[in-house]
Amino acid sequence: MSRRTPLKLVLTAALVGATVTVPASPALAADLNDTFDTTAVGEIPAGWTVAGGGGTGAAADVAGTVDRSLRLTDTSTTAGITAIRSYGTTSATVVAHARLRAAQTTAVIGLHLDGPAGHTVSVALDAAGRLYTYSGGNRVELGAYTANRWYDLRIVARPGTGTASVWIDGQRRATNLAFRVASASLSTVQLGISAGDTGTAWVDDVRTRFEPNPVSWPQIGTVAPRSAGQIGSSKLIVGAETLDRDYTNYQSYKGYLGPLGATRARFQAGWAKTEKVRGSYDWAWLDAIVDDSVSRGVRPWLQTSYGNPLYPGGGGAGLGGQVPTSAEALAAWDAWVSALTTRYANRVTEWEIWNEPNLGGIDPVVYADFFVRTATRIRAVQPGAVIFCCTLAGVERSYADAVLTRVRDLGKLGLVDGITYHPYNANPDASYEQVRLLRQTADSFAPRLLLRQGENGAPSRPDSFGALGELSWTELAQAKWMLRRTIADLGRGISTSVFSISDLHYPSKVNSKGLVRTGTDKKVRYAKPSYYAIQSVAALFDDTMTPISGYGVTDDTASTLSFQAFGKAGTGRQSVALWFSGATPGDDNTHTPVTVTFSAGNFADPVYVDPRTGAVFDIPTGSWSVSGSSYTFTNVPLYDSPILIADRSVVGL
């Protein structure tokens, strides 16, 4: 609902003991983002300094990969090798990312965030194939590692609380870690091979971001991620499309699916990929995906698409393609749909027919007839199947109306359980008047029809393939966009699909809407900030958090403010999301203090939550008041990304 309204980076070969001291340079305006892709082999990357006599440090190609990375090779058991990137000293929360790879499991390799007193937060690989960190002086196990495999590391270090959290490959492995040494600031990241060992390590995609606390309220923790299996049921879906055309690699990103927390995934079933010889189906590729997804607690939602060039008139085999038209192709389609439903009926209950027929200019009557034909065959095998219609590019109400009119005239409206749409707007909050009208259209046919936002996302880089690709996106703006779309949908009771889990490598260019970034080999490089933001949403808004319609909010801001309210089943305790929604989200994180009043609140112990960062702050008693059911919160920091005022009981820490 809406109304008017400096870090210093060091790569070192010494895990334990003294660190190399480098004079701090002024903090730079931009966040660190070093990929080394343009550094010549054998050269020290720009902005880095290499010191120490224990070996070498320079850019190198990693054998068997498409990566050019910064490589440290330690050939001495008595001296180290250090690479340094200076950013100055900061007391803000530091979010540090790096990909780390070891050539062996017999050397100790460590990543450290350091303050004036030395190693403050550490993540290390020991000489026995184990990952570990520290809480204070105590070692904390993080699991096993293998040689010649990239690990996607994320460290969130909070000098304000003297604590840190660690993620590996998208999973939070440790939280509330006490700093190894007390430090009110951070100035150095160190990574390297222990001086007592020899070996080789690579680092890549080294990124840092400073996140100053938006408020002086005490931080009490971070949102605890929950896997899809732990959540069980929610309206949050993640897109896993284009596997039928091999634009993504399921085997590469599958480990990120379950920890994200979305409880469904949208897959395209790929007639052309399955039937490459007439009358013969190779299900191996789809079996592997469906079975693995189910094992991770993520229920597959299958789309029957696209056409198959084996048959004359077999339809288009990709985006914007026409449906099959010839009698021979339609008969083959019928057979494939029946076989598909039979094979997966015990694992798949939700289906979608074709993709964006209006984008391809398919006449709505032609699509409606094709829908009825396909849905009839699905229901013949699986009478309880939930089948979605229309799959609109945008929110084209007139197209849906024409399709449903034809289906109704055929006496087949019972085959339709819901309508899906893809509302690509630069400002995600600009689409909801169209969605409201689409709801009216659905109601005019049958109020039981569901609306599902079936595919939506924003790029993370400029010049991206597909919708919104012409705009100058960043990973930060993408994260905010994703949060605004998902929370606004969930607050309206709309199941919503985040597009997509992985970057998509189309023949012409990359579609960078993925929550994880992939390389030209389609292998995961790292989870983007949007991944962790959606991970927080998944943990916070399962099916026990229900939208509250007609929620009353007043405020003292002249900015356009959107809000959505949720209540916890069983207790009624609330979570209210608020954000400035008047423009496309950007890179400015400036917060504005706003006083808000909820006319029918329900809070016992309110906290302030930023799902983008996961940070949770206590709201002191002097910053809120209650009169009957009216709750007023003063000087709440708001910006163009959703924050929550929530009862502490509905926020897992």
Stockholm file with secondary structure:
# STOCKHOLM 1.0

chainA/1-653         MSRRTPLKLVLTAALVGATVTVPASPALAADLNDTFDTTAVGEIPAGWTVAGGGGTGAAADVAGTVDRSLRLTDTSTTAGITAIRSYGTTSATVVAHARLRAAQTTAVIGLHLDGPAGHTVSVALDAAGRLYTYSGGNRVELGAYTANRWYDLRIVARPGTGTASVWIDGQRRATNLAFRVASASLSTVQLGISAGDTGTAWVDDVRTRFEPNPVSWPQIGTVAPRSAGQIGSSKLIVGAETLDRDYTNYQSYKGYLGPLGATRARFQAGWAKTEKVRGSYDWAWLDAIVDDSVSRGVRPWLQTSYGNPLYPGGGGAGLGGQVPTSAEALAAWDAWVSALTTRYANRVTEWEIWNEPNLGGIDPVVYADFFVRTATRIRAVQPGAVIFCCTLAGVERSYADAVLTRVRDLGKLGLVDGITYHPYNANPDASYEQVRLLRQTADSFAPRLLLRQGENGAPSRPDSFGALGELSWTELAQAKWMLRRTIADLGRGISTSVFSISDLHYPSKVNSKGLVRTGTDKKVRYAKPSYYAIQSVAALFDDTMTPISGYGVTDDTASTLSFQAFGKAGTGRQSVALWFSGATPGDDNTHTPVTVTFSAGNFADPVYVDPRTGAVFDIPTGSWSVSGSSYTFTNVPLYDSPILIADRSVVGL
#=GR chainA/1-653 SS CEECCCCCEEEESCSSSCCCCCCCCCCCSSCCEECCTTSCTTSCCTTEEEECSSEEEEEEECTTSSCEEEEEEECCSSCCCEEEECCCCBCSEEEEEEEEEESCSSSCEEEEEEETTEEEEEEEECTTSEEEEEETTEEEEEEECCTTCCEEEEEEEETTTTEEEEEETTEEEEEEEECSSCCSCBCEEEEEECTTCCEEEEEEEEEEEEECCSSSSCEEEECCCCCHHHHCCCSEEEECCCGGGTSSCHHHHHHHHHHHCCSEEEEECCHHHHCSBTTBCCCHHHHHHHHHHHHTTCEEEEEECCCCTTSTTCCCSSTTCCCCCSHHHHHHHHHHHHHHHHHHTTTCCEEEESSCTTTTTCCHHHHHHHHHHHHHHHHHHCTTCEEEEEEEEBCCHHHHHHHHHHHHHTTCGGGCCEEEEECCCSSGGGGHHHHHHHHHHHHHHCTTCEEEEEEECCCSSSSCSSTTTTSCCCHHHHHHHHHHHHHHHHTTTCEEEESCSBCEECSSSEECCCSEEECTTSCEEEECHHHHHHHHHHHHCSTTEEECTTCCEEESCSSCEEEEEEEETTTCCEEEEEEECSSCCCSCCCCEEEEEEETTCCCSSEEEEETTTTEEEECCGGGEEEETTEEEEEEEEECSSCEEEEEGGGSCC
#=GC SS_cons         CEECCCCCEEEESCSSSCCCCCCCCCCCSSCCEECCTTSCTTSCCTTEEEECSSEEEEEEECTTSSCEEEEEEECCSSCCCEEEECCCCBCSEEEEEEEEEESCSSSCEEEEEEETTEEEEEEEECTTSEEEEEETTEEEEEEECCTTCCEEEEEEEETTTTEEEEEETTEEEEEEEECSSCCSCBCEEEEEECTTCCEEEEEEEEEEEEECCSSSSCEEEECCCCCHHHHCCCSEEEECCCGGGTSSCHHHHHHHHHHHCCSEEEEECCHHHHCSBTTBCCCHHHHHHHHHHHHTTCEEEEEECCCCTTSTTCCCSSTTCCCCCSHHHHHHHHHHHHHHHHHHTTTCCEEEESSCTTTTTCCHHHHHHHHHHHHHHHHHHCTTCEEEEEEEEBCCHHHHHHHHHHHHHTTCGGGCCEEEEECCCSSGGGGHHHHHHHHHHHHHHCTTCEEEEEEECCCSSSSCSSTTTTSCCCHHHHHHHHHHHHHHHHTTTCEEEESCSBCEECSSSEECCCSEEECTTSCEEEECHHHHHHHHHHHHCSTTEEECTTCCEEESCSSCEEEEEEEETTTCCEEEEEEECSSCCCSCCCCEEEEEEETTCCCSSEEEEETTTTEEEECCGGGEEEETTEEEEEEEEECSSCEEEEEGGGSCC
//
